[in-house]
Amino acid sequence: MCFSSPATSHIPINMAPSVIFVLVVCSLTPILIHAARSEDSDGRVKLPSHLYPIHYRVRLMPFIWPGNFTTAGELDLLVDCLHSAHNVTLYAKEIDVLDDSVHIFLQDGENHLGKEIPLDPHEKLEVNSKELIIKTAEELKAGSKYRIQMQFIALLNDHLEGFYRSSYEDAATGETRWIAVTQLAPLDARRSFPCFDGREFKATFEFSLARTLNMTSLSNMPLDRSEPIEGMPGWAWDHYQTTPPMSVSLAAYLVFDFEHLRKADEAEKINAGVPFKVWSRSDHLRKADEAEKINAGVPFKVWSRSDVINQTKYAGAITPPILQYYEKFFNYPYTLPKLDLVAVPELIFTTMENWGLIVFSEHDGELRIDHVEPTWRLSEQFPFNEIQNIFFLDALESSHPVHMEIFDPETVKDKFGSISAIKGASLFRMLNHSLGENTFRGGLTLYYKAYSNACADKDDLWQSLTTQAHMDGSLPSNMTVKEVIDTWILQPGFPVVTVERNYESGLTSFSQERFLLYKGEHTTKTGNSTRWWVPITYTSQDNADFTNTRPSFWLSPNEEQPYSMLQSPGEKWIIVNIQETGYYRVNYDARNWKLLTDQLRSQAGAKEQVIPPSARSQLLDDAFNLARSGLLPYSTALDLCLTLRDDTDYLPWASTYRALSFLDEMLTNSPIYDDFKVRNIFLS
């Protein structure tokens, strides 16, 4: 076969399919990645800094059949030379570059090739497990632009990494069907084509995908044109429009046999002028007269295979209002010219939010759609589903910070776990409530408008939020968001806030320490000196208000003494951390726990619930975990548990069931297990 990019017809690829033998794997960036060339004195892997990508032209021809799971590729890469050097270093993994196809040209004008730069005649290519290094005989000059061209063969692997193969069984015929899917984030674009693989490198991309005529392809941008492949009957090229500047990890492309029954000119509309479709291999989900509108001119499609088509109908129905909601929330329009959602059989993450082409697992059933389904109370369930769940891992000494420096790209996926994802989301939720939603939105809008087509890091986001917060007066002028959030993302764990009251004078003190389920030898020896900026929200029996989540004050990490304040004296309860919007647990003195237990007992079964279900869930979860860590007697937690006898809400029961399941497991083989009898707690 022979193929080449329109601008590089002088470097054809000549390979027969029979000789082509036989890689995924969007804010708060949770992990700082230092990737790949050499190591300095502290073991840090350094990025090459003398070249910066401007534009990629990538042509890929995947062979998606047993015995030949490979991709033939061609790369034409425009780079800017920032510092003079004698090499080009690209990331490449499990890619076989054809030596004679490698060329470097001086860019002459806008799109024309100039002088060819000779390569080192002794060793023009150095290939290792992570990189491709092209050595030049002449120096690449700072301030010049160069075109790097090559042809290669990459594996179409089955590891759900890079450009990979996936399969499903045709429900009608029992036949195994093969498709090709991408998962390029966080650092696996290098498995698909040689590239600058890192979020700090932003460039435009122009993809072309080859396919057999019975298949369909997709990429981030709309299809520009298709054309038959000369000399390969039954094959066609799909050429896609150029992307906006973006990191390579957001690129995406697929080749599959999912079909739709509608023509492009019958597209349904989602928002003002937005063509909207829901697709599958053999069924189109929506009718033209059911057209909705998303926004001006943006085609929207949801793809799946036919035997799971019913699982995609809901995604097709709710995506338009969710997109509209986010456009309004961020005060920023969806700027890409189309949006495809594709349900695939296999994906290493539940969802990959590539620009213009969101890929998700067929089994991803978790939807955060409070805006379109308010009766589901999903935001109310976030503390139980996410925070209380991640608290367990983050309460261990083995926990790690949200933001970490990673020196070996091979380990980056190991760090994309619950701490990074769920704790990161919980901290954004805390910021949203602490600053106020209007301030939070305004800060994000500032950030998006300033960095929409540029590189940014976490501190740029914190500065945008700080600027908006100071303008709105929602953060003290002597505090910054960076100062606050760094205490949460740069160190592991979270605090327990202890509230102690003098019921005669009304004096109430607040102190903090790191919450640990088990205090190991290291903690015993070094003490527990970790501190945070903690937003304190509270309500009391005098005026029970569970809606105000703006902090009354902040606990400082720099204060050794407890923070004290005066409240009304008397036997009245207080609850701290409204709606569990702060990422911390709360312990109280024994009298306050007793007052809270009495309140829950008195309101059980009543029509008016002073303490709402989410707060009851929070109290029970805190109490049992404080008891588990030795900070509270188990009798206090079990007394609180007895108030559930007449409670019919899901959340308090769910939190209690999880806690009692732990006790049941721990006591199973103990001599007192027969006396435990969880069911008698509720039946007595």
C-alpha positions as CSV (number, residue, x, y, z in Angstrom):
1,M,0.0,0.0,0.0
2,C,1.1,3.6,-0.4
3,F,-0.2,6.6,1.5
4,S,1.1,10.1,2.4
5,S,-0.2,13.4,3.7
6,P,-1.3,16.0,1.2
7,A,1.7,18.2,2.1
8,T,4.3,15.4,2.0
9,S,3.7,13.4,-1.1
10,H,7.4,13.0,-1.6
11,I,7.7,10.6,1.3
12,P,5.3,7.7,0.4
13,I,4.8,4.7,2.7
14,N,5.1,1.4,0.8
15,M,4.1,-1.6,2.9
16,A,2.1,-4.6,2.1
17,P,-0.5,-5.6,4.7
18,S,1.0,-9.1,4.7
19,V,4.3,-7.9,6.2
20,I,2.8,-5.7,8.8
21,F,2.9,-7.7,12.0
22,V,1.7,-7.6,15.0
23,L,-2.0,1.6,23.0
24,V,-6.6,5.3,28.2
25,V,-3.8,4.4,28.7
26,C,-10.4,16.8,32.6
27,S,-9.8,21.9,36.7
28,L,-7.5,20.6,39.4
29,T,-4.6,18.7,37.9
30,P,-3.9,16.2,40.6
31,I,-0.5,15.0,39.6
32,L,2.6,16.9,38.5
33,I,4.4,14.8,35.9
34,H,8.0,15.1,35.0
35,A,8.5,13.0,31.9
36,A,11.2,11.6,30.0
37,R,14.7,12.2,28.7
38,S,17.6,12.1,31.2
39,E,17.9,12.2,34.9
40,D,19.5,15.0,36.9
41,S,21.3,14.7,40.2
42,D,18.1,14.2,42.3
43,G,16.8,11.4,40.0
44,R,14.2,13.7,38.3
45,V,13.4,12.8,34.7
46,K,13.7,16.0,32.6
47,L,11.6,17.1,29.7
48,P,13.3,18.1,26.5
49,S,13.0,21.9,26.3
50,H,14.5,23.0,23.0
51,L,11.5,22.2,20.8
52,Y,7.8,23.0,21.1
53,P,5.1,21.5,18.9
54,I,2.9,23.7,16.8
55,H,0.9,21.4,14.5
56,Y,0.6,17.7,14.0
57,R,-0.5,16.0,10.8
58,V,-1.2,12.3,11.7
59,R,-2.4,9.6,9.3
60,L,-3.3,6.2,10.8
61,M,-4.3,3.0,9.1
62,P,-5.4,0.5,11.7
63,F,-5.6,-3.2,10.8
64,I,-8.3,-4.5,13.1
65,W,-8.3,-8.2,12.5
66,P,-6.7,-11.2,14.3
67,G,-3.2,-11.9,13.2
68,N,-2.4,-8.3,12.3
69,F,-3.4,-5.9,15.1
70,T,-1.2,-3.1,14.0
71,T,-1.4,0.5,12.8
72,A,0.6,1.9,9.9
73,G,1.2,5.6,10.5
74,E,2.7,8.7,9.1
75,L,3.6,11.8,11.1
76,D,4.3,15.4,9.8
77,L,5.1,17.6,12.8
78,L,5.8,21.3,12.8
79,V,7.9,22.5,15.8
80,D,9.4,25.7,17.0
81,C,13.0,25.6,18.0
82,L,13.4,27.5,21.3
83,H,17.1,26.6,21.9
84,S,19.7,25.5,19.4
85,A,20.4,21.8,19.5
86,H,21.5,18.7,17.5
87,N,18.5,16.5,18.2
88,V,14.8,16.0,18.1
89,T,13.4,14.0,21.1
90,L,9.9,12.6,20.9
91,Y,8.1,10.2,23.2
92,A,7.4,6.9,21.5
93,K,6.6,3.5,23.1
94,E,6.1,0.2,21.3
95,I,6.5,2.0,17.9
96,D,8.7,0.8,15.1
97,V,9.9,3.9,13.1
98,L,11.0,3.2,9.6
99,D,14.6,4.5,9.5
100,D,14.7,5.7,5.9
101,S,11.4,7.6,6.3
102,V,12.7,10.1,8.8
103,H,13.3,13.6,7.5
104,I,13.7,17.0,9.0
105,F,13.1,20.2,6.9
106,L,13.4,23.8,7.7
107,Q,10.0,25.4,7.4
108,D,10.0,27.9,4.6
109,G,7.2,30.3,4.9
110,E,3.7,29.3,6.1
111,N,3.4,25.8,4.7
112,H,6.3,25.2,2.5
113,L,9.3,22.9,3.0
114,G,12.7,24.5,2.8
115,K,16.1,23.0,3.2
116,E,16.4,19.4,4.4
117,I,18.5,19.1,7.6
118,P,21.0,16.2,7.2
119,L,20.9,13.6,9.9
120,D,23.9,12.2,11.8
121,P,25.4,9.6,9.4
122,H,26.8,7.6,12.3
123,E,23.7,7.3,14.5
124,K,20.7,9.2,13.2
125,L,18.1,7.4,15.4
126,E,18.4,6.4,19.0
127,V,15.4,4.4,20.2
128,N,14.8,3.2,23.8
129,S,11.7,2.0,25.7
130,K,10.4,5.6,26.1
131,E,11.8,7.9,23.4
132,L,12.8,8.4,19.9
133,I,15.9,10.6,19.5
134,I,16.7,11.9,16.0
135,K,20.3,13.2,15.8
136,T,21.2,15.8,13.2
137,A,24.5,16.6,11.5
138,E,23.6,20.3,11.5
139,E,22.5,22.4,14.4
140,L,18.8,23.2,14.7
141,K,18.7,27.0,15.1
142,A,16.8,28.8,17.8
143,G,14.0,30.9,16.4
144,S,13.5,28.6,13.4
145,K,10.6,26.3,12.7
146,Y,11.1,22.7,11.4
147,R,9.0,19.9,9.9
148,I,9.7,16.4,11.2
149,Q,8.4,13.6,9.1
150,M,8.4,9.9,9.5
151,Q,6.5,6.7,9.0
152,F,6.0,4.0,11.6
153,I,4.2,0.9,12.7
154,A,2.5,0.8,16.1
155,L,0.8,-2.0,18.0
156,L,-3.0,-2.0,18.2
157,N,-2.7,-3.5,21.6
158,D,-5.3,-5.1,23.9
159,H,-4.1,-3.3,27.1
160,L,-6.7,-0.4,26.8
161,E,-3.8,2.0,26.2
162,G,-3.0,4.4,23.4
163,F,-4.8,3.2,20.1
164,Y,-6.1,-0.2,21.2
165,R,-8.3,-2.9,19.9
166,S,-11.5,-3.9,21.6
167,S,-14.2,-6.5,20.8
168,Y,-17.8,-7.5,21.4
169,E,-20.0,-10.3,20.5
170,D,-22.7,-9.6,17.9
171,A,-25.9,-10.5,19.7
172,A,-27.6,-11.6,16.4
173,T,-24.9,-13.7,14.9
174,G,-22.6,-14.6,17.8
175,E,-19.7,-13.3,15.7
176,T,-16.8,-11.4,17.4
177,R,-16.6,-7.9,16.1
178,W,-13.4,-5.8,16.5
179,I,-13.1,-2.0,16.9
180,A,-10.2,0.4,17.5
181,V,-10.4,2.9,20.3
182,T,-8.1,5.5,21.9
183,Q,-7.2,6.2,25.5
184,L,-4.3,8.7,25.3
185,A,-4.5,10.2,28.8
186,P,-2.6,10.5,30.9
187,L,0.6,9.6,28.9
188,D,-0.2,7.0,26.3
189,A,-0.4,9.1,23.1
190,R,3.2,7.9,22.7
191,R,1.9,4.4,22.1
192,S,-0.1,5.6,19.1
193,F,2.4,8.0,17.4
194,P,5.6,9.7,18.3
195,C,4.8,13.0,20.0
196,F,5.4,15.5,22.8
197,D,3.3,13.6,25.3
198,G,2.5,16.0,28.2
199,R,-0.2,18.4,29.2
200,E,2.2,21.3,29.0
201,F,2.6,20.9,25.2
202,K,-0.4,22.4,23.3
203,A,-0.6,22.1,19.6
204,T,-3.2,21.8,16.8
205,F,-3.9,18.4,15.3
206,E,-5.0,17.2,11.9
207,F,-6.0,13.5,11.9
208,S,-6.7,11.2,8.9
209,L,-8.0,7.7,9.6
210,A,-8.1,4.8,7.1
211,R,-11.0,2.4,7.3
212,T,-12.7,-0.4,5.4
213,L,-16.0,0.7,3.8
214,N,-18.1,-1.3,6.3
215,M,-16.6,0.7,9.2
216,T,-17.0,4.3,10.5
217,S,-14.4,6.6,12.0
218,L,-14.6,9.5,14.4
219,S,-12.2,12.1,15.8
220,N,-12.2,15.2,17.9
221,M,-13.3,17.4,15.0
222,P,-16.0,17.1,12.2
223,L,-15.2,15.2,9.1
224,D,-13.7,17.4,6.4
225,R,-13.8,14.9,3.5
226,S,-13.5,11.2,2.6
227,E,-11.7,9.7,-0.3
228,P,-10.9,6.2,-1.6
229,I,-7.4,4.9,-1.1
230,E,-5.6,4.3,-4.3
231,G,-4.5,0.7,-4.8
232,M,-6.6,-0.5,-1.9
233,P,-10.1,-1.4,-3.0
234,G,-12.7,-1.3,-0.2
235,W,-10.7,1.3,1.8
236,A,-11.2,5.0,2.4
237,W,-9.5,7.9,4.1
238,D,-11.4,10.1,6.4
239,H,-9.8,13.5,6.8
240,Y,-10.8,15.5,9.8
241,Q,-10.7,19.3,10.4
242,T,-7.9,20.8,12.4
243,T,-8.4,21.0,16.2
244,P,-7.9,24.1,18.4
245,P,-4.7,24.1,20.4
246,M,-4.8,21.3,22.9
247,S,-2.7,18.7,24.8
248,V,-2.2,15.5,23.0
249,S,-3.9,13.6,25.9
250,L,-7.2,15.1,24.8
251,A,-6.9,13.8,21.2
252,A,-9.2,10.9,20.3
253,Y,-10.1,8.7,17.3
254,L,-12.0,5.5,16.8
255,V,-12.8,3.1,14.0
256,F,-15.8,0.9,14.5
257,D,-18.9,-0.6,12.9
258,F,-21.5,1.3,14.8
259,E,-24.0,2.7,12.4
260,H,-26.9,5.1,12.3
261,L,-30.0,5.2,10.2
262,R,-30.1,8.9,9.5
263,K,-28.3,11.2,7.1
264,A,-26.3,14.2,8.1
265,D,-28.9,16.6,6.6
266,E,-31.6,15.0,8.8
267,A,-29.7,15.9,11.9
268,E,-31.8,16.7,14.9
269,K,-31.3,19.9,16.8
270,I,-30.2,20.3,20.4
271,N,-29.8,24.0,21.0
272,A,-30.0,26.9,18.8
273,G,-29.1,25.3,15.5
274,V,-27.2,22.3,17.0
275,P,-27.8,19.1,15.1
276,F,-28.4,16.3,17.6
277,K,-28.3,12.6,17.0
278,V,-28.1,9.4,19.0
279,W,-26.3,6.6,17.2
280,S,-25.7,2.9,17.4
281,R,-24.6,0.1,15.1
282,S,-28.1,-0.4,13.7
283,D,-30.5,1.9,15.5
284,H,-30.9,5.6,15.6
285,L,-32.3,6.7,18.9
286,R,-34.3,9.8,18.1
287,K,-36.7,11.0,15.5
288,A,-36.4,14.2,13.6
289,D,-39.6,15.6,15.1
290,E,-38.1,15.0,18.6
291,A,-35.4,17.6,17.7
292,E,-33.9,19.6,20.6
293,K,-31.4,22.4,20.5
294,I,-28.0,22.5,22.3
295,N,-26.2,25.5,20.9
296,A,-25.5,27.2,17.6
297,G,-24.5,24.7,15.0
298,V,-23.0,22.0,17.1
299,P,-23.8,18.4,16.1
300,F,-24.3,16.1,19.0
301,K,-24.4,12.3,18.7
302,V,-24.4,9.3,21.1
303,W,-23.0,6.1,19.7
304,S,-23.3,2.5,21.0
305,R,-23.7,-1.0,19.7
306,S,-27.3,-2.2,19.1
307,D,-27.6,-4.6,22.0
308,V,-27.0,-1.9,24.5
309,I,-28.9,0.8,22.7
310,N,-31.4,1.2,25.4
311,Q,-28.7,2.1,27.8
312,T,-27.8,5.1,25.7
313,K,-31.2,6.6,25.3
314,Y,-31.0,8.4,28.7
315,A,-27.6,9.8,27.9
316,G,-29.0,11.2,24.6
317,A,-31.9,12.7,26.5
318,I,-30.1,14.4,29.3
319,T,-26.9,15.6,27.6
320,P,-28.5,18.7,26.0
321,P,-29.9,20.2,29.2
322,I,-26.7,19.3,31.1
323,L,-24.6,21.0,28.4
324,Q,-26.9,24.0,28.6
325,Y,-26.6,24.1,32.3
326,Y,-22.8,24.0,32.2
327,E,-22.7,26.8,29.6
328,K,-24.8,28.9,32.0
329,F,-22.9,27.8,35.1
330,F,-19.5,28.7,33.7
331,N,-20.7,31.6,31.6
332,Y,-18.7,30.2,28.8
333,P,-20.0,28.6,25.6
334,Y,-19.2,25.2,24.3
335,T,-16.6,26.2,21.7
336,L,-16.1,23.0,19.6
337,P,-18.0,22.5,16.4
338,K,-19.5,19.1,17.4
339,L,-19.8,16.6,20.3
340,D,-19.9,12.8,20.1
341,L,-20.5,10.5,23.0
342,V,-19.4,6.9,22.4
343,A,-20.2,3.9,24.7
344,V,-17.5,1.3,24.2
345,P,-17.2,-2.3,25.6
346,E,-13.9,-1.7,27.3
347,L,-12.3,1.4,28.8
348,I,-9.6,1.7,31.5
349,F,-11.5,4.7,33.0
350,T,-15.2,5.0,33.3
351,T,-15.1,8.1,31.1
352,M,-12.6,10.0,29.1
353,E,-13.5,13.6,28.4
354,N,-11.7,14.1,25.1
355,W,-12.4,17.4,23.3
356,G,-15.4,16.9,21.1
357,L,-15.4,13.1,21.5
358,I,-16.3,11.7,24.9
359,V,-15.7,8.0,25.3
360,F,-17.3,6.1,28.2
361,S,-17.7,2.6,29.3
362,E,-21.0,0.8,28.6
363,H,-21.0,0.1,32.4
364,D,-20.7,3.6,33.5
365,G,-24.0,4.1,35.3
366,E,-23.1,6.9,37.7
367,L,-24.6,10.2,36.6
368,R,-24.3,13.5,38.5
369,I,-27.3,15.1,37.0
370,D,-29.0,17.0,39.9
371,H,-29.9,19.8,37.4
372,V,-32.1,17.5,35.3
373,E,-33.2,15.0,38.0
374,P,-33.6,17.0,41.2
375,T,-35.8,14.4,42.8
376,W,-32.9,11.9,42.8
377,R,-31.2,14.1,45.5
378,L,-27.8,13.2,44.0
379,S,-26.0,16.2,45.5
380,E,-27.4,15.3,48.9
381,Q,-25.9,11.8,48.4
382,F,-22.4,13.0,47.5
383,P,-21.1,12.9,51.1
384,F,-22.2,9.3,51.5
385,N,-21.3,8.1,48.1
386,E,-18.0,9.8,47.8
387,I,-16.7,11.7,50.9
388,Q,-17.5,9.1,53.5
389,N,-16.1,6.4,51.2
390,I,-12.8,8.1,50.5
391,F,-12.4,9.1,54.1
392,F,-11.4,5.5,54.8
393,L,-8.4,5.5,52.5
394,D,-7.4,9.1,53.4
395,A,-7.5,8.2,57.1
396,L,-4.6,5.8,56.8
397,E,-0.9,6.7,57.3
398,S,-0.3,5.3,53.8
399,S,-2.4,7.9,52.2
400,H,-0.8,10.3,49.7
401,P,-1.4,14.0,48.7
402,V,-3.7,14.9,45.9
403,H,-0.9,16.7,44.1
404,M,2.3,14.7,43.7
405,E,5.4,15.0,41.7
406,I,6.0,11.9,39.5
407,F,9.3,11.3,38.0
408,D,8.6,8.1,36.1
409,P,5.8,8.3,33.6
410,E,5.3,4.5,33.9
411,T,3.9,5.0,37.3
412,V,1.5,7.8,36.6
413,K,-1.6,5.6,36.1
414,D,-1.0,4.1,39.5
415,K,-1.5,7.5,41.1
416,F,-4.8,8.2,39.3
417,G,-6.9,6.6,42.1
418,S,-9.6,7.6,44.5
419,I,-7.5,10.0,46.4
420,S,-6.8,12.1,43.3
421,A,-10.2,11.9,41.8
422,I,-12.7,11.8,44.6
423,K,-10.8,13.8,47.1
424,G,-10.0,16.3,44.4
425,A,-13.8,16.6,43.5
426,S,-14.6,16.9,47.2
427,L,-12.1,19.8,47.6
428,F,-13.7,21.6,44.6
429,R,-17.0,21.1,46.3
430,M,-15.6,22.6,49.5
431,L,-14.3,25.6,47.6
432,N,-17.6,26.1,45.8
433,H,-19.4,26.3,49.1
434,S,-16.8,28.2,51.0
435,L,-16.4,31.0,48.4
436,G,-20.1,30.9,47.3
437,E,-21.3,29.6,44.0
438,N,-21.4,33.0,42.3
439,T,-17.8,33.7,43.2
440,F,-16.7,30.1,42.3
441,R,-18.4,30.4,38.9
442,G,-16.9,33.9,38.3
443,G,-13.4,32.7,39.2
444,L,-13.7,29.7,36.8
445,T,-14.9,32.0,34.0
446,L,-11.9,34.3,34.5
447,Y,-9.7,31.2,34.4
448,Y,-11.3,29.8,31.2
449,K,-11.2,33.1,29.4
450,A,-7.5,33.7,30.3
451,Y,-6.2,30.3,29.5
452,S,-8.6,28.7,27.0
453,N,-6.0,28.2,24.4
454,A,-2.9,28.4,26.5
455,C,-1.0,26.4,29.1
456,A,-1.9,26.8,32.7
457,D,-1.1,25.2,36.0
458,K,-3.0,24.8,39.3
459,D,-1.7,28.1,40.6
460,D,-3.2,30.0,37.7
461,L,-6.6,28.6,38.7
462,W,-6.1,29.5,42.3
463,Q,-5.2,33.0,41.3
464,S,-8.3,33.4,39.2
465,L,-10.5,32.2,42.1
466,T,-8.7,34.5,44.5
467,T,-9.1,37.5,42.2
468,Q,-12.9,36.9,42.0
469,A,-13.2,36.2,45.7
470,H,-11.5,39.4,46.7
471,M,-13.6,41.4,44.3
472,D,-16.7,39.8,45.8
473,G,-15.5,40.0,49.4
474,S,-16.1,36.3,49.9
475,L,-12.5,35.7,51.1
476,P,-10.6,37.8,53.6
477,S,-8.2,40.1,51.8
478,N,-5.2,38.6,53.8
479,M,-6.0,35.1,52.5
480,T,-5.6,33.5,49.1
481,V,-7.2,30.4,47.6
482,K,-3.7,29.0,47.0
483,E,-2.8,29.4,50.7
484,V,-5.9,27.6,51.6
485,I,-6.0,24.8,49.0
486,D,-2.2,24.0,49.3
487,T,-2.8,22.8,52.8
488,W,-5.3,20.3,51.4
489,I,-3.6,19.1,48.2
490,L,0.1,19.1,49.2
491,Q,-0.2,17.0,52.3
492,P,-2.1,13.7,52.9
493,G,-5.1,13.1,55.1
494,F,-7.7,15.4,56.6
495,P,-8.5,16.8,60.0
496,V,-11.0,16.0,62.8
497,V,-12.3,19.2,64.3
498,T,-13.0,18.8,68.0
499,V,-15.7,21.1,69.5
500,E,-15.8,21.6,73.2
501,R,-18.3,23.8,75.0
502,N,-18.8,25.4,78.4
503,Y,-22.6,25.1,78.8
504,E,-22.7,27.7,81.6
505,S,-20.8,30.5,79.9
506,G,-21.4,29.6,76.2
507,L,-17.7,29.6,75.4
508,T,-17.0,27.1,72.5
509,S,-13.6,26.1,71.3
510,F,-12.6,24.5,68.0
511,S,-9.3,22.6,67.5
512,Q,-8.0,20.4,64.8
513,E,-5.6,17.4,64.3
514,R,-5.1,14.8,61.6
515,F,-7.7,12.1,61.7
516,L,-6.2,8.6,61.6
517,L,-8.1,5.4,62.0
518,Y,-5.0,3.6,63.2
519,K,-2.0,5.5,64.8
520,G,1.1,3.7,63.7
521,E,4.7,3.9,65.1
522,H,5.5,6.8,62.9
523,T,2.7,8.9,64.3
524,T,3.5,8.0,67.8
525,K,7.1,9.0,67.4
526,T,6.7,12.2,65.4
527,G,3.4,13.4,66.9
528,N,0.5,14.7,64.8
529,S,1.4,18.2,63.6
530,T,-0.4,18.4,60.3
531,R,-2.8,21.3,60.1
532,W,-5.1,22.8,57.5
533,W,-7.1,25.9,56.7
534,V,-10.5,24.6,57.8
535,P,-13.8,26.4,56.9
536,I,-16.1,26.2,59.9
537,T,-19.8,26.2,59.3
538,Y,-22.3,25.4,62.0
539,T,-25.9,25.6,63.1
540,S,-27.5,25.3,66.5
541,Q,-30.7,24.3,68.2
542,D,-31.6,28.0,68.6
543,N,-31.8,28.6,64.9
544,A,-31.4,25.4,63.0
545,D,-30.3,26.4,59.4
546,F,-28.8,23.7,57.3
547,T,-28.7,25.8,54.1
548,N,-25.9,28.3,54.8
549,T,-22.6,26.7,53.9
550,R,-20.5,29.9,53.8
551,P,-17.9,29.6,56.6
552,S,-18.4,31.6,59.8
553,F,-14.6,31.6,60.3
554,W,-11.5,29.6,59.3
555,L,-9.3,27.5,61.5
556,S,-5.7,28.5,60.7
557,P,-2.9,25.9,60.3
558,N,-0.6,28.4,62.1
559,E,-2.5,28.5,65.4
560,E,-1.5,26.1,68.1
561,Q,-4.3,27.1,70.5
562,P,-8.0,26.3,69.9
563,Y,-10.2,29.0,68.3
564,S,-12.8,30.2,70.8
565,M,-16.1,32.0,70.4
566,L,-19.1,32.8,72.5
567,Q,-22.5,31.1,72.0
568,S,-25.8,31.2,73.9
569,P,-25.3,29.2,77.1
570,G,-27.6,26.4,78.0
571,E,-28.4,22.8,77.0
572,K,-28.7,23.2,73.3
573,W,-27.0,21.2,70.6
574,I,-24.6,22.5,67.9
575,I,-23.8,20.8,64.5
576,V,-20.6,21.7,62.7
577,N,-19.8,21.2,59.0
578,I,-23.1,21.9,57.3
579,Q,-24.0,19.5,54.5
580,E,-20.5,18.0,55.1
581,T,-19.2,20.6,52.6
582,G,-15.9,20.7,54.5
583,Y,-13.5,17.8,54.0
584,Y,-13.2,16.9,57.7
585,R,-14.8,15.0,60.5
586,V,-16.3,16.5,63.7
587,N,-16.1,15.3,67.3
588,Y,-18.1,16.9,70.1
589,D,-18.0,16.8,73.9
590,A,-20.1,14.1,75.5
591,R,-23.0,16.5,76.4
592,N,-23.4,17.7,72.9
593,W,-23.4,14.1,71.6
594,K,-26.1,13.4,74.1
595,L,-28.2,16.4,73.1
596,L,-27.9,15.4,69.4
597,T,-29.0,11.8,70.3
598,D,-32.0,13.2,72.2
599,Q,-32.9,15.4,69.2
600,L,-32.8,12.5,66.8
601,R,-34.9,10.4,69.1
602,S,-37.5,13.1,69.6
603,Q,-37.9,13.8,65.9
604,A,-37.9,10.1,64.8
605,G,-41.1,9.4,62.8
606,A,-42.2,13.0,63.1
607,K,-43.4,15.0,60.0
608,E,-41.0,17.8,60.8
609,Q,-37.4,16.8,60.7
610,V,-35.2,19.5,62.4
611,I,-32.0,17.6,61.6
612,P,-32.3,16.5,57.9
613,P,-31.3,13.1,56.6
614,S,-27.9,14.1,55.2
615,A,-26.9,15.6,58.5
616,R,-28.1,12.4,60.3
617,S,-26.0,10.3,57.9
618,Q,-23.0,12.6,58.6
619,L,-23.4,12.3,62.4
620,L,-23.6,8.5,62.4
621,D,-20.7,8.2,60.0
622,D,-18.5,10.5,62.1
623,A,-19.5,8.9,65.4
624,F,-18.8,5.3,64.3
625,N,-15.4,6.2,62.7
626,L,-14.4,8.3,65.7
627,A,-15.2,5.3,67.9
628,R,-13.2,3.1,65.5
629,S,-10.2,5.4,65.9
630,G,-10.5,5.5,69.7
631,L,-11.6,9.1,69.9
632,L,-15.2,8.4,71.0
633,P,-16.7,5.6,73.1
634,Y,-18.6,3.0,71.0
635,S,-21.5,3.4,73.4
636,T,-22.0,6.9,72.1
637,A,-22.1,5.8,68.5
638,L,-24.5,2.9,69.3
639,D,-26.8,5.2,71.3
640,L,-27.0,7.4,68.2
641,C,-27.7,4.3,66.2
642,L,-30.8,3.5,68.3
643,T,-32.5,6.6,67.0
644,L,-32.9,4.9,63.6
645,R,-35.7,2.6,64.7
646,D,-38.3,5.0,63.2
647,D,-36.1,6.6,60.6
648,T,-37.3,5.8,57.0
649,D,-34.7,7.7,55.0
650,Y,-32.0,5.9,53.0
651,L,-29.0,8.0,53.9
652,P,-28.8,7.5,57.7
653,W,-29.4,3.8,57.3
654,A,-26.8,3.5,54.6
655,S,-24.0,5.1,56.7
656,T,-25.0,3.0,59.7
657,Y,-25.1,-0.2,57.7
658,R,-21.5,0.4,56.5
659,A,-20.3,1.0,60.0
660,L,-22.1,-2.0,61.5
661,S,-20.9,-4.2,58.7
662,F,-17.3,-3.5,59.9
663,L,-18.2,-4.3,63.5
664,D,-19.9,-7.6,62.3
665,E,-16.8,-8.5,60.4
666,M,-14.4,-7.7,63.2
667,L,-16.5,-9.6,65.8
668,T,-17.3,-12.7,63.7
669,N,-14.7,-14.9,65.3
670,S,-14.7,-13.3,68.8
671,P,-16.2,-14.9,71.9
672,I,-18.7,-12.0,72.2
673,Y,-20.1,-12.3,68.7
674,D,-23.2,-14.1,69.9
675,D,-23.9,-11.1,72.1
676,F,-23.5,-8.7,69.3
677,K,-26.5,-9.5,67.2
678,V,-26.9,-6.5,65.1
679,R,-30.6,-7.0,64.5
680,N,-31.4,-6.7,68.2
681,I,-30.1,-3.1,68.2
682,F,-33.1,-2.2,66.1
683,L,-35.6,-4.7,67.5
684,S,-35.2,-4.1,71.2
